[in-house]
Amino acid sequence: MTTWVGRYAIVGGQVQEHGPWLVDRQRQREEETLRLLVLTEPSDTRSADFCKEVAEAIAALFARESLSITGGLLRALRLAHGNLADWNRRSLREHRVSLGVTCVAIRDGEAVIAQVGPGIAYLAGPHEIRRLATAGTPAANPLGSDEAVEPMFTATPLAGYEILLLSSAAEPIIGQQAIEEALVVGPERALAELFRRTRGVTDMTAVLVADLDIDETQDAEPLDYAVEGRAQTGPAGISSADGVRVASSMTSRPDVDSGPPIERPRPQRTAGSRLPSLRRPRTVGRAGRGSAPGIPWRLASLVTGIAAVIALLAWAVLPRLLNEDRAAELDRALSAATQQVSAADSAAGPSERRQALQQALIEVEKARSISAQDPRVAALEKSARDRLDLLDAITNVDQLTTVLTFAGTITAPVNPEQLVVGGRAVWLMESGRGRVFRIDPQNQNSAIEVYRAGESYSRTTARDPVAIAWDGAKNRLLILDAGRSLFSVGDDANARPVAVVLRGAADLKSTVSMTVYLSNLYILDSAGGEVWRYLPASDGFDSERTGTLGGAEIAQASELAVDGDVFLLDGARLRHFRQGRELAPLLQGIDKPPQGPIALGEDLLRGILYVADRGNRRVIAGDRELAFQRQYRHADFGDLRGVGISSDGSRVYVLTGDRISWFQPRPPAAGPGGSSTPVPTGTSAAATPSPSASPTPTPTPTR
């Protein structure tokens, strides 16, 4: 997975690539990459000059933490808030500072968004676009305010999702709908479309995070750089609880101006910036001897005594108050986590359950940052993770049977493209030499070549095959080549291809995939925005084609399945059409959307769809109506090329770069609402489901 970050800023009406309100850091350790983006937003004009310094400080504090991502972000934001709040208490009202902060931490294809105060974010996924804002939540309090800050956390996978961080000044000008329309066009064009709409905004920053394998115009600086380099050049700093000192320009100053103010020289801001400078009043000189009467010694003694009493009371009372406050905060976090687990248990669907459990884990991380040793923290985490394991439904395939190994059996080069199961054979299409093979699954390492590009069949010169499909009604394999010629091969080791009629094939804009259902031939024409249906006529399909979708937007669709309804594999989505109308996407509730899905197959008897998810090295099973059911994993699934299902559904055939194998799928178990009940992580595909299995009970937080 590749994380791409695009950005632009408008400062004082001037366009810049990297504005003064964004910090972008990255840390590479062995095989792990951690990236942190911090976008700040001033609550008022007088706070604008501190945005960059606060963002640098948050990045530095986060880099020092050894907690989880959520815990590290929470601690860094609270430490920065504590410093700003202390600064404000010692400052005149006109010099007080408050900021909104939006952070995104990215690791292993997962992103955690933390928001405090003003600032908005958009999360664009396969099914919806969510607007993330703190208004009306406890997270609305900005850094530096009098109230405690409670960051709002959102966790999301990056595969199939885009994250947009946006200065809130842009939204009132162009509107939420315009922002969502910019995101709909896809991550490659979203920023350009957004920039076109925000040219009239005077000051703003937009940052887009997506899973794209393209080069960035500006690399992120090392995450540790904020601690070891730049951040230590300031005159003062934010101190963390463990003694780490992170620089910023916020120095203490008196509340009372006893002399003429002196304006500190400040570094030049970026050209075109209209952000204001702050005047910092300081006392110039001090009164000489005799210029003011001395303080009577009795008054001085009285003041000293009062101060000592106050210090003694603070020493005796303050720790207890702080401990009580931390205990109350711990209970609030544990209670919130418990409520989220309960919400997951009563949620209507798997997507809602997963969202509630992820929020529960965020609350658990908050509790861990307060008291990592509290046994309730570990118990709640186990309770939530057990439920997530059930939702993840990971089934490890213990027995993977090899049908054919290409090396030593098929003449190289072999570039496997598609697998079809039909009749008594497994059929392989490969593009290395443009061939199709018939493979007997009962006779290991037996492959018979039945088609080759360049050969002549029925006086028609065959070209490279582009798609194959099994026609069960006539017990034959159909082969469509690059010249739009259609051939059929019977289920016989000695059968030769025969050219059959496909009317109007030259008029198709593309032939991406094809399948046969109830003798009808269906061809996916993604460039033409249609799935065409041909009725059988004689031995071929000499009939007028009819569209089944009515001209849908399917330009990226790559695979097709039909069982009366039409299913399309379109990027990370498995789309579902019925009588020309698109229904809700399938695989609802899956932990990670497919990444680089390569093939689609269906168990027609049970209505289970299988997706070969090459990027995540798994085979996904989902109900044809809506829900994700199970994901099968094996060490040999690293180079998936295709998937095929036997007619009785008892075998799932898997095509990889060097072989064909099969495994026995688990039968779906009826769960609430008729959906399948997922299997806990680590179970085997050959194991028997345990009807009594249940998640760990949820502990109740008590004092």
C-alpha positions as CSV (number, residue, x, y, z in Angstrom):
1,M,0.0,0.0,0.0
2,T,1.2,3.5,-0.9
3,T,0.1,6.6,0.9
4,W,-0.1,9.7,-1.2
5,V,-0.6,13.2,0.3
6,G,-1.5,16.1,-1.9
7,R,-2.0,19.6,-0.7
8,Y,-2.4,23.3,-1.6
9,A,-2.7,26.5,0.4
10,I,-4.0,30.0,-0.3
11,V,-2.4,32.6,1.9
12,G,-3.5,36.1,1.6
13,G,-5.0,35.3,-1.8
14,Q,-1.7,33.8,-3.1
15,V,-1.5,30.1,-4.0
16,Q,1.2,28.1,-2.3
17,E,1.9,24.4,-2.2
18,H,2.6,24.2,1.5
19,G,1.0,26.8,3.7
20,P,2.0,28.0,7.2
21,W,-0.7,26.0,9.0
22,L,0.4,22.4,8.0
23,V,3.1,20.2,9.3
24,D,3.9,16.9,7.5
25,R,6.2,14.4,9.2
26,Q,7.2,10.8,8.5
27,R,9.2,8.1,10.4
28,Q,10.6,5.0,8.8
29,R,11.7,2.1,11.1
30,E,12.5,-1.2,9.5
31,E,9.3,-2.2,7.6
32,E,7.1,0.2,9.4
33,T,6.3,3.7,8.1
34,L,4.5,6.2,10.4
35,R,3.2,9.5,8.9
36,L,1.7,12.4,10.8
37,L,-0.1,15.4,9.4
38,V,-1.1,18.3,11.6
39,L,-3.3,21.0,10.3
40,T,-4.0,23.9,12.6
41,E,-6.6,26.6,12.4
42,P,-6.7,29.8,14.5
43,S,-9.9,30.5,16.4
44,D,-9.3,34.2,15.9
45,T,-6.8,36.5,14.0
46,R,-4.5,37.0,17.0
47,S,-3.9,33.3,17.2
48,A,-2.8,32.9,13.6
49,D,0.9,33.5,14.2
50,F,1.2,30.5,16.6
51,C,-0.3,27.9,14.2
52,K,3.0,26.6,12.8
53,E,4.7,26.6,16.2
54,V,1.8,24.6,17.9
55,A,1.7,22.1,15.0
56,E,5.5,21.6,15.3
57,A,5.1,21.1,19.0
58,I,2.3,18.5,18.6
59,A,4.4,16.6,16.1
60,A,7.4,16.6,18.4
61,L,5.4,15.4,21.4
62,F,3.8,12.7,19.4
63,A,7.2,11.5,18.2
64,R,8.4,11.1,21.8
65,E,5.4,8.9,22.8
66,S,5.6,5.1,22.9
67,L,1.8,4.7,23.3
68,S,-0.5,3.5,20.5
69,I,-1.4,6.0,17.8
70,T,-4.6,7.1,19.5
71,G,-2.9,7.3,22.9
72,G,0.0,9.2,21.5
73,L,-2.2,11.7,19.7
74,L,-4.4,12.2,22.8
75,R,-1.3,12.8,25.1
76,A,0.3,15.2,22.6
77,L,-2.9,17.3,22.2
78,R,-3.5,17.5,25.9
79,L,0.1,18.5,26.6
80,A,-0.1,21.2,24.0
81,H,-3.5,22.3,25.3
82,G,-2.1,22.5,28.9
83,N,0.8,24.7,27.7
84,L,-1.5,27.0,25.8
85,A,-4.0,27.2,28.7
86,D,-1.2,28.1,31.1
87,W,0.1,30.8,28.6
88,N,-3.4,32.3,28.4
89,R,-3.8,32.4,32.2
90,R,-0.6,34.5,32.4
91,S,-1.4,36.8,29.5
92,L,-3.6,39.8,28.9
93,R,-6.9,39.0,27.2
94,E,-5.9,40.5,23.9
95,H,-2.8,38.2,23.8
96,R,-4.6,34.9,24.5
97,V,-4.3,32.2,21.9
98,S,-6.7,29.4,20.9
99,L,-6.4,27.0,18.0
100,G,-8.2,24.1,16.3
101,V,-6.2,21.1,15.3
102,T,-6.8,18.2,13.0
103,C,-4.3,15.4,13.0
104,V,-4.0,12.3,10.8
105,A,-1.6,9.5,11.8
106,I,-1.1,6.8,9.2
107,R,0.5,3.3,9.7
108,D,0.1,0.0,8.0
109,G,-2.7,1.2,5.8
110,E,-4.8,2.4,8.7
111,A,-5.4,6.1,9.5
112,V,-6.5,7.7,12.8
113,I,-8.0,11.2,12.6
114,A,-8.0,13.4,15.7
115,Q,-9.9,16.6,15.8
116,V,-10.0,19.4,18.4
117,G,-11.7,22.8,18.0
118,P,-12.4,24.4,14.6
119,G,-11.5,22.5,11.5
120,I,-13.3,20.0,9.2
121,A,-12.5,16.8,7.5
122,Y,-14.2,14.6,4.9
123,L,-13.9,10.8,4.7
124,A,-14.9,9.6,1.2
125,G,-15.4,5.8,1.1
126,P,-16.8,3.3,-1.4
127,H,-20.4,3.9,-0.2
128,E,-20.6,7.4,1.3
129,I,-18.9,10.6,2.1
130,R,-18.8,11.6,5.7
131,R,-18.3,15.1,7.0
132,L,-16.3,15.1,10.3
133,A,-16.6,18.2,12.5
134,T,-16.4,18.8,16.2
135,A,-19.4,21.2,16.5
136,G,-21.8,20.1,19.1
137,T,-19.4,17.6,20.6
138,P,-17.0,17.8,23.6
139,A,-14.2,18.1,21.1
140,A,-15.4,21.5,20.0
141,N,-13.3,23.2,22.7
142,P,-10.1,24.5,21.0
143,L,-6.6,24.2,22.4
144,G,-5.9,26.9,24.9
145,S,-9.5,27.2,26.1
146,D,-10.5,27.2,29.8
147,E,-12.2,23.8,29.4
148,A,-10.5,20.4,29.1
149,V,-10.1,19.1,25.6
150,E,-11.7,15.8,24.5
151,P,-10.4,15.0,21.0
152,M,-12.7,13.3,18.6
153,F,-11.1,10.2,17.0
154,T,-12.1,8.5,13.7
155,A,-10.3,5.3,12.6
156,T,-10.4,4.2,9.0
157,P,-8.6,2.0,6.5
158,L,-6.9,3.8,3.6
159,A,-7.7,1.3,0.9
160,G,-10.7,2.5,-0.9
161,Y,-10.9,5.7,1.1
162,E,-9.8,9.3,0.8
163,I,-9.3,11.8,3.7
164,L,-9.7,15.5,3.0
165,L,-8.5,18.0,5.7
166,L,-9.9,21.5,5.0
167,S,-9.7,24.9,6.7
168,S,-13.3,25.7,7.8
169,A,-13.1,29.1,6.0
170,A,-13.6,27.3,2.7
171,E,-16.9,25.5,3.4
172,P,-19.2,28.6,3.9
173,I,-17.9,30.1,0.6
174,I,-18.3,27.1,-1.7
175,G,-20.7,24.9,0.3
176,Q,-20.6,21.3,1.5
177,Q,-22.2,20.0,-1.7
178,A,-19.4,21.4,-3.9
179,I,-16.8,19.7,-1.6
180,E,-18.5,16.4,-1.9
181,E,-18.8,16.8,-5.7
182,A,-15.0,17.4,-5.9
183,L,-14.4,14.2,-3.9
184,V,-16.6,12.1,-6.1
185,V,-14.4,12.4,-9.2
186,G,-11.7,10.3,-7.5
187,P,-8.4,11.0,-5.7
188,E,-6.4,11.8,-8.8
189,R,-8.6,14.7,-9.7
190,A,-10.2,15.7,-6.4
191,L,-7.7,18.4,-5.4
192,A,-7.7,20.0,-8.9
193,E,-11.5,20.1,-8.8
194,L,-11.5,21.5,-5.3
195,F,-9.0,24.2,-6.2
196,R,-11.1,25.3,-9.1
197,R,-14.0,25.9,-6.6
198,T,-11.9,27.6,-3.9
199,R,-10.0,30.2,-5.8
200,G,-12.0,33.0,-4.1
201,V,-11.0,31.9,-0.6
202,T,-8.4,34.3,0.9
203,D,-6.8,32.0,3.5
204,M,-7.1,28.2,3.6
205,T,-5.3,24.8,3.3
206,A,-6.6,21.6,1.7
207,V,-4.8,18.3,2.3
208,L,-5.9,15.0,0.6
209,V,-4.7,11.6,1.8
210,A,-5.3,8.6,-0.5
211,D,-4.0,5.2,-1.4
212,L,-2.3,6.0,-4.7
213,D,0.9,4.8,-6.2
214,I,2.1,8.1,-7.6
215,D,5.0,10.3,-6.6
216,E,4.4,13.3,-4.3
217,T,5.8,16.7,-5.2
218,Q,7.1,17.3,-1.7
219,D,8.4,14.6,0.7
220,A,7.5,14.6,4.4
221,E,10.2,15.6,6.8
222,P,11.4,13.1,9.3
223,L,9.0,12.8,12.3
224,D,11.9,12.9,14.8
225,Y,13.2,16.1,13.1
226,A,10.7,18.2,15.1
227,V,12.5,17.1,18.3
228,E,16.1,16.9,17.2
229,G,16.2,19.9,14.9
230,R,14.0,22.8,14.2
231,A,11.8,22.6,17.3
232,Q,14.8,23.2,19.6
233,T,15.6,26.6,18.2
234,G,12.9,28.5,19.9
235,P,13.4,30.5,23.1
236,A,10.9,28.4,25.2
237,G,9.0,25.2,25.0
238,I,6.2,22.9,25.9
239,S,7.2,20.4,28.5
240,S,5.8,16.9,28.7
241,A,5.4,15.0,31.8
242,D,8.5,12.9,31.3
243,G,10.8,15.9,31.0
244,V,10.9,16.2,27.3
245,R,11.1,19.8,26.3
246,V,9.7,20.8,22.9
247,A,10.4,24.3,21.7
248,S,7.9,27.0,20.8
249,S,8.0,30.8,20.9
250,M,5.5,31.1,23.8
251,T,7.5,32.7,26.6
252,S,6.0,34.0,29.9
253,R,5.4,37.7,30.3
254,P,3.8,39.9,32.9
255,D,0.1,40.7,32.9
256,V,0.8,44.4,33.7
257,D,2.6,46.7,31.3
258,S,4.9,48.9,33.4
259,G,6.6,50.6,30.5
260,P,6.3,51.4,26.8
261,P,5.8,48.3,24.7
262,I,8.7,47.1,22.5
263,E,7.9,45.2,19.4
264,R,10.0,42.0,19.0
265,P,11.5,41.5,15.6
266,R,9.8,38.6,13.9
267,P,10.8,36.5,11.0
268,Q,9.4,37.5,7.6
269,R,6.2,35.6,6.8
270,T,5.5,34.1,3.4
271,A,4.8,36.7,0.7
272,G,1.2,37.7,0.5
273,S,0.4,36.6,4.0
274,R,-2.2,38.8,5.8
275,L,-1.8,37.2,9.2
276,P,-1.3,39.7,12.0
277,S,1.7,40.1,14.1
278,L,1.4,40.2,17.9
279,R,2.9,42.8,20.1
280,R,4.4,41.5,23.2
281,P,4.6,44.1,26.0
282,R,7.5,43.9,28.4
283,T,8.7,45.9,31.3
284,V,11.6,48.2,30.3
285,G,14.2,48.9,33.1
286,R,13.3,48.9,36.8
287,A,13.0,51.6,39.5
288,G,16.3,52.7,41.1
289,R,17.0,53.0,44.8
290,G,14.8,55.5,46.5
291,S,12.5,55.9,43.6
292,A,9.7,54.1,45.5
293,P,9.2,53.6,49.2
294,G,10.2,50.2,50.6
295,I,7.7,47.6,51.7
296,P,7.3,47.6,55.6
297,W,8.8,44.5,57.1
298,R,5.6,43.6,59.0
299,L,3.6,43.6,55.8
300,A,6.3,41.5,54.1
301,S,6.2,39.0,56.9
302,L,2.5,38.7,56.7
303,V,2.6,38.2,52.9
304,T,5.2,35.5,53.3
305,G,3.2,33.7,56.0
306,I,0.1,33.7,53.8
307,A,2.1,32.4,50.9
308,A,3.4,29.6,53.0
309,V,0.0,28.6,54.2
310,I,-1.3,28.5,50.6
311,A,1.7,26.4,49.5
312,L,1.0,24.0,52.4
313,L,-2.6,23.7,51.5
314,A,-1.8,23.1,47.8
315,W,0.8,20.4,48.8
316,A,-1.8,18.6,50.9
317,V,-5.0,19.0,48.8
318,L,-4.0,19.4,45.2
319,P,-2.6,15.9,44.6
320,R,-5.8,14.4,46.0
321,L,-7.9,16.6,43.7
322,L,-5.8,15.7,40.7
323,N,-6.1,12.0,41.5
324,E,-9.9,12.3,41.9
325,D,-10.1,14.1,38.6
326,R,-8.0,11.5,36.8
327,A,-10.2,8.7,38.4
328,A,-13.3,10.4,37.1
329,E,-11.8,10.8,33.7
330,L,-10.8,7.2,33.6
331,D,-14.4,6.1,34.6
332,R,-15.8,8.3,31.9
333,A,-13.6,6.7,29.2
334,L,-14.4,3.2,30.4
335,S,-18.1,4.0,30.6
336,A,-18.0,5.3,27.0
337,A,-16.2,2.2,25.8
338,T,-18.8,0.0,27.6
339,Q,-21.6,1.9,25.9
340,Q,-20.0,1.5,22.5
341,V,-19.7,-2.3,23.0
342,S,-23.3,-2.5,24.1
343,A,-24.2,-0.4,21.0
344,A,-22.3,-2.9,18.8
345,D,-24.3,-5.8,20.3
346,S,-27.6,-4.2,19.4
347,A,-26.6,-2.7,16.1
348,A,-28.7,-3.5,13.1
349,G,-25.9,-4.4,10.7
350,P,-22.2,-5.4,10.6
351,S,-21.0,-2.0,9.4
352,E,-22.7,-0.3,12.4
353,R,-21.3,-3.0,14.7
354,R,-17.8,-2.5,13.4
355,Q,-18.0,1.3,13.7
356,A,-19.2,1.0,17.3
357,L,-16.4,-1.4,18.3
358,Q,-13.7,0.7,16.7
359,Q,-15.0,3.7,18.7
360,A,-14.9,1.5,21.8
361,L,-11.2,0.8,21.2
362,I,-10.6,4.5,20.9
363,E,-12.2,5.1,24.3
364,V,-10.1,2.2,25.7
365,E,-7.0,3.9,24.4
366,K,-8.1,7.1,26.2
367,A,-8.4,5.1,29.4
368,R,-5.0,3.4,28.9
369,S,-3.4,6.8,28.6
370,I,-4.8,7.7,32.0
371,S,-4.1,4.3,33.8
372,A,-2.5,1.6,31.8
373,Q,-2.5,-0.8,34.8
374,D,-6.2,-0.7,35.5
375,P,-7.5,-4.3,34.8
376,R,-10.7,-2.9,33.4
377,V,-8.8,-1.5,30.5
378,A,-7.5,-4.8,29.4
379,A,-10.8,-6.5,30.0
380,L,-12.7,-4.0,27.9
381,E,-10.1,-4.2,25.1
382,K,-10.4,-8.0,25.0
383,S,-14.2,-7.7,24.9
384,A,-14.1,-5.3,21.9
385,R,-11.4,-7.2,20.1
386,D,-13.2,-10.6,20.5
387,R,-16.2,-9.1,18.9
388,L,-14.1,-7.6,16.1
389,D,-12.5,-11.0,15.5
390,L,-16.0,-12.4,15.0
391,L,-16.8,-9.7,12.5
392,D,-13.4,-10.1,10.7
393,A,-14.3,-13.7,10.2
394,I,-10.7,-14.7,9.2
395,T,-10.5,-18.4,8.3
396,N,-7.1,-19.9,7.8
397,V,-7.0,-22.5,5.1
398,D,-5.1,-25.5,6.5
399,Q,-5.6,-27.8,3.6
400,L,-4.8,-26.4,0.1
401,T,-4.7,-29.1,-2.5
402,T,-2.6,-28.5,-5.6
403,V,-4.2,-29.4,-8.9
404,L,-1.5,-28.3,-11.3
405,T,1.9,-26.7,-11.0
406,F,2.8,-24.8,-14.2
407,A,6.6,-25.3,-14.0
408,G,7.5,-28.5,-15.8
409,T,3.9,-29.1,-17.1
410,I,3.1,-26.1,-19.4
411,T,5.6,-24.7,-21.8
412,A,6.8,-21.3,-20.7
413,P,6.1,-18.5,-20.8
414,V,2.9,-18.9,-18.7
415,N,1.0,-15.8,-17.6
416,P,-2.3,-17.1,-16.0
417,E,-5.2,-14.7,-16.5
418,Q,-8.5,-16.5,-15.8
419,L,-9.9,-19.7,-14.3
420,V,-13.2,-21.3,-15.1
421,V,-14.7,-24.5,-13.6
422,G,-17.1,-26.4,-15.9
423,G,-18.0,-30.0,-16.8
424,R,-15.4,-32.4,-15.7
425,A,-12.5,-30.0,-16.0
426,V,-10.9,-26.8,-14.9
427,W,-10.1,-24.4,-17.7
428,L,-7.1,-22.0,-17.7
429,M,-6.6,-19.0,-20.0
430,E,-3.1,-17.6,-20.2
431,S,-1.7,-14.7,-22.1
432,G,2.0,-15.7,-22.4
433,R,1.3,-17.4,-25.7
434,G,-2.4,-16.9,-26.0
435,R,-3.5,-20.3,-24.9
436,V,-6.4,-22.1,-23.2
437,F,-5.9,-25.4,-21.4
438,R,-8.3,-28.2,-20.2
439,I,-7.1,-29.6,-16.8
440,D,-8.5,-32.7,-15.2
441,P,-8.7,-32.0,-11.4
442,Q,-8.5,-35.7,-10.7
443,N,-5.3,-36.2,-12.8
444,Q,-2.6,-34.0,-11.2
445,N,-0.3,-32.2,-13.6
446,S,-2.3,-33.0,-16.6
447,A,-2.9,-30.0,-18.9
448,I,-4.2,-30.3,-22.5
449,E,-4.0,-27.3,-24.8
450,V,-7.3,-26.8,-26.5
451,Y,-6.8,-23.3,-28.0
452,R,-3.8,-21.3,-29.2
453,A,-3.6,-17.8,-30.8
454,G,-2.6,-18.0,-34.5
455,E,-4.3,-21.3,-35.2
456,S,-7.2,-21.5,-37.6
457,Y,-10.5,-22.9,-36.3
458,S,-13.5,-23.2,-38.7
459,R,-11.5,-21.1,-41.2
460,T,-11.2,-18.3,-38.6
461,T,-7.8,-17.3,-37.4
462,A,-7.7,-17.2,-33.6
463,R,-6.3,-14.3,-31.8
464,D,-5.3,-13.9,-28.1
465,P,-8.1,-14.9,-25.8
466,V,-9.6,-12.1,-23.7
467,A,-12.4,-14.0,-21.8
468,I,-13.7,-17.5,-21.2
469,A,-17.0,-18.7,-19.8
470,W,-18.7,-22.1,-19.2
471,D,-22.0,-22.8,-20.9
472,G,-23.5,-25.6,-18.8
473,A,-26.6,-26.0,-21.0
474,K,-24.5,-27.2,-23.9
475,N,-21.6,-28.5,-21.9
476,R,-19.0,-26.3,-23.6
477,L,-16.5,-23.6,-23.0
478,L,-16.9,-20.3,-24.8
479,I,-13.7,-18.4,-25.8
480,L,-13.8,-14.7,-26.9
481,D,-10.7,-13.5,-28.6
482,A,-9.2,-10.0,-29.2
483,G,-10.7,-9.9,-32.7
484,R,-14.2,-10.3,-31.2
485,S,-14.5,-13.9,-32.6
486,L,-16.3,-16.4,-30.4
487,F,-15.3,-20.1,-30.3
488,S,-16.7,-23.1,-28.4
489,V,-14.9,-26.2,-27.1
490,G,-16.7,-29.3,-25.9
491,D,-15.9,-31.0,-22.6
492,D,-13.7,-33.6,-24.3
493,A,-9.9,-34.0,-24.2
494,N,-9.9,-34.4,-28.0
495,A,-12.3,-31.6,-28.8
496,R,-11.2,-28.7,-31.1
497,P,-12.5,-25.2,-31.0
498,V,-15.4,-24.3,-33.4
499,A,-16.2,-20.7,-34.4
500,V,-19.8,-19.7,-33.4
501,V,-21.7,-16.5,-34.3
502,L,-21.8,-13.5,-32.1
503,R,-23.9,-10.8,-33.8
504,G,-22.6,-7.2,-33.8
505,A,-19.5,-8.1,-31.8
506,A,-17.5,-5.4,-33.7
507,D,-19.9,-2.7,-32.4
508,L,-18.9,-3.4,-28.8
509,K,-16.7,-0.7,-27.3
510,S,-14.9,-3.2,-25.1
511,T,-15.1,-6.9,-24.0
512,V,-13.8,-7.0,-20.5
513,S,-15.5,-10.1,-19.1
514,M,-18.2,-12.6,-20.0
515,T,-20.4,-15.3,-18.4
516,V,-23.3,-17.6,-19.3
517,Y,-26.5,-17.9,-17.3
518,L,-29.5,-20.1,-18.4
519,S,-28.0,-20.3,-21.9
520,N,-27.9,-16.5,-22.2
521,L,-24.5,-14.9,-22.9
522,Y,-23.6,-11.8,-20.9
523,I,-20.7,-9.5,-22.0
524,L,-19.2,-6.7,-19.8
525,D,-18.7,-3.7,-22.0
526,S,-17.3,-1.3,-19.4
527,A,-16.3,1.4,-22.0
528,G,-19.9,1.3,-23.3
529,G,-21.3,1.5,-19.8
530,E,-23.4,-1.7,-20.3
531,V,-23.7,-5.4,-19.7
532,W,-25.1,-6.9,-22.9
533,R,-27.3,-10.0,-23.0
534,Y,-27.4,-12.3,-26.1
535,L,-30.1,-14.9,-26.4
536,P,-29.0,-18.3,-27.8
537,A,-29.7,-18.9,-31.5
538,S,-28.7,-22.2,-33.1
539,D,-25.1,-23.0,-31.9
540,G,-24.2,-19.3,-31.4
541,F,-25.7,-16.0,-30.4
542,D,-27.1,-14.6,-33.6
543,S,-29.6,-12.3,-31.9
544,E,-29.9,-8.7,-31.1
545,R,-28.2,-7.8,-27.9
546,T,-30.1,-6.0,-25.1
547,G,-28.7,-3.9,-22.3
548,T,-29.3,-4.9,-18.7
549,L,-28.1,-1.8,-16.8
550,G,-29.5,1.1,-18.8
551,G,-26.2,2.8,-19.3
552,A,-24.6,2.9,-15.8
553,E,-21.2,4.4,-14.9
554,I,-19.0,1.3,-14.9
555,A,-15.9,2.5,-16.6
556,Q,-13.6,0.7,-14.1
557,A,-15.6,-2.5,-13.8
558,S,-13.4,-5.5,-14.4
559,E,-15.3,-8.7,-13.6
560,L,-18.9,-10.0,-14.1
561,A,-21.2,-12.5,-12.5
562,V,-24.9,-13.1,-13.3
563,D,-27.5,-15.2,-11.5
564,G,-30.6,-13.3,-12.6
565,D,-29.1,-10.2,-10.9
566,V,-25.9,-8.7,-12.3
567,F,-22.8,-8.3,-10.1
568,L,-19.8,-6.2,-11.1
569,L,-16.4,-6.0,-9.5
570,D,-15.6,-2.3,-9.8
571,G,-12.4,-1.3,-8.0
572,A,-12.9,-1.8,-4.2
573,R,-16.7,-2.2,-4.7
574,L,-18.8,-5.2,-5.5
575,R,-21.9,-3.7,-7.2
576,H,-25.3,-5.2,-7.4
577,F,-27.9,-4.6,-10.1
578,R,-31.4,-5.9,-10.4
579,Q,-33.6,-5.2,-13.4
580,G,-31.5,-2.2,-14.4
581,R,-31.6,-0.7,-10.9
582,E,-28.5,-0.5,-8.7
583,L,-28.9,-1.8,-5.2
584,A,-26.7,-1.4,-2.1
585,P,-23.1,-2.5,-2.6
586,L,-22.2,-5.9,-1.3
587,L,-19.6,-7.0,1.3
588,Q,-21.1,-4.8,4.0
589,G,-19.2,-5.0,7.3
590,I,-15.9,-6.2,5.9
591,D,-12.8,-5.1,7.9
592,K,-10.9,-3.8,4.9
593,P,-12.3,-3.1,1.4
594,P,-10.8,-5.2,-1.4
595,Q,-7.4,-3.9,-2.6
596,G,-6.7,-4.9,-6.2
597,P,-9.5,-7.4,-6.5
598,I,-8.7,-9.6,-9.5
599,A,-11.5,-12.1,-10.0
600,L,-15.2,-12.9,-9.2
601,G,-17.0,-16.2,-8.9
602,E,-20.3,-17.4,-7.5
603,D,-21.7,-20.5,-5.8
604,L,-25.1,-20.5,-7.5
605,L,-26.6,-23.0,-5.2
606,R,-26.0,-21.0,-2.1
607,G,-25.9,-17.5,-3.5
608,I,-22.4,-16.9,-2.2
609,L,-20.0,-14.6,-4.2
610,Y,-16.2,-15.1,-4.0
611,V,-13.7,-12.3,-4.7
612,A,-10.0,-12.9,-5.2
613,D,-8.5,-10.0,-3.3
614,R,-5.0,-9.9,-4.6
615,G,-3.9,-6.8,-2.6
616,N,-4.9,-8.3,0.8
617,R,-3.9,-11.8,-0.1
618,R,-7.3,-13.4,0.6
619,V,-10.4,-14.9,-0.9
620,I,-13.5,-13.1,0.3
621,A,-17.0,-14.7,0.5
622,G,-20.1,-12.6,0.7
623,D,-23.9,-13.0,0.6
624,R,-25.4,-12.0,-2.7
625,E,-28.0,-9.9,-0.8
626,L,-25.7,-7.7,1.2
627,A,-23.3,-8.9,3.9
628,F,-19.7,-10.0,4.0
629,Q,-19.4,-13.5,5.4
630,R,-15.9,-14.8,5.6
631,Q,-12.3,-14.2,4.4
632,Y,-10.0,-17.2,3.6
633,R,-6.3,-16.7,4.0
634,H,-3.3,-18.9,3.1
635,A,0.4,-18.3,2.6
636,D,0.1,-19.1,-1.1
637,F,-2.5,-16.4,-1.7
638,G,0.2,-13.8,-2.3
639,D,-0.2,-13.8,-6.1
640,L,-3.8,-14.4,-6.8
641,R,-5.0,-14.4,-10.4
642,G,-8.4,-16.0,-10.4
643,V,-11.1,-17.9,-8.5
644,G,-13.6,-20.6,-9.7
645,I,-16.3,-22.5,-7.9
646,S,-17.4,-26.1,-8.5
647,S,-21.0,-26.6,-9.6
648,D,-22.0,-28.1,-6.2
649,G,-20.1,-25.4,-4.3
650,S,-17.9,-27.9,-2.4
651,R,-14.6,-26.6,-3.9
652,V,-13.1,-23.2,-4.3
653,Y,-10.4,-23.3,-7.0
654,V,-7.7,-20.7,-6.7
655,L,-5.4,-19.5,-9.5
656,T,-2.0,-18.0,-8.6
657,G,1.0,-17.1,-10.6
658,D,2.5,-20.6,-10.5
659,R,-0.3,-23.1,-9.9
660,I,-4.0,-24.1,-9.5
661,S,-5.2,-25.3,-6.1
662,W,-8.5,-25.8,-4.3
663,F,-9.8,-25.8,-0.8
664,Q,-13.1,-26.7,0.8
665,P,-15.1,-23.6,2.0
666,R,-17.0,-23.5,5.3
667,P,-20.7,-23.8,5.0
668,P,-22.5,-20.5,6.0
669,A,-24.0,-20.7,9.5
670,A,-27.3,-18.9,10.0
671,G,-27.0,-15.9,12.3
672,P,-29.2,-13.0,13.4
673,G,-31.4,-11.8,10.6
674,G,-30.5,-14.8,8.4
675,S,-27.0,-13.6,7.8
676,S,-23.9,-15.8,8.3
677,T,-22.2,-15.9,11.6
678,P,-18.5,-15.1,11.2
679,V,-15.8,-17.4,12.5
680,P,-13.3,-16.3,15.1
681,T,-9.8,-15.3,13.8
682,G,-7.4,-18.2,13.4
683,T,-9.9,-21.0,12.8
684,S,-9.4,-23.5,10.0
685,A,-11.5,-23.9,6.8
686,A,-11.9,-27.5,7.7
687,A,-13.0,-26.9,11.3
688,T,-16.5,-27.4,12.5
689,P,-18.3,-24.2,13.7
690,S,-19.0,-24.0,17.4
691,P,-22.6,-22.8,17.9
692,S,-21.9,-22.0,21.5
693,A,-19.0,-19.6,20.8
694,S,-19.7,-16.1,22.1
695,P,-17.6,-13.0,22.7
696,T,-16.1,-12.2,26.1
697,P,-18.6,-10.6,28.4
698,T,-18.3,-6.8,28.7
699,P,-17.0,-5.7,32.1
700,T,-18.8,-2.9,33.9
701,P,-16.6,0.0,34.9
702,T,-16.7,0.5,38.7
703,R,-14.8,2.7,41.1
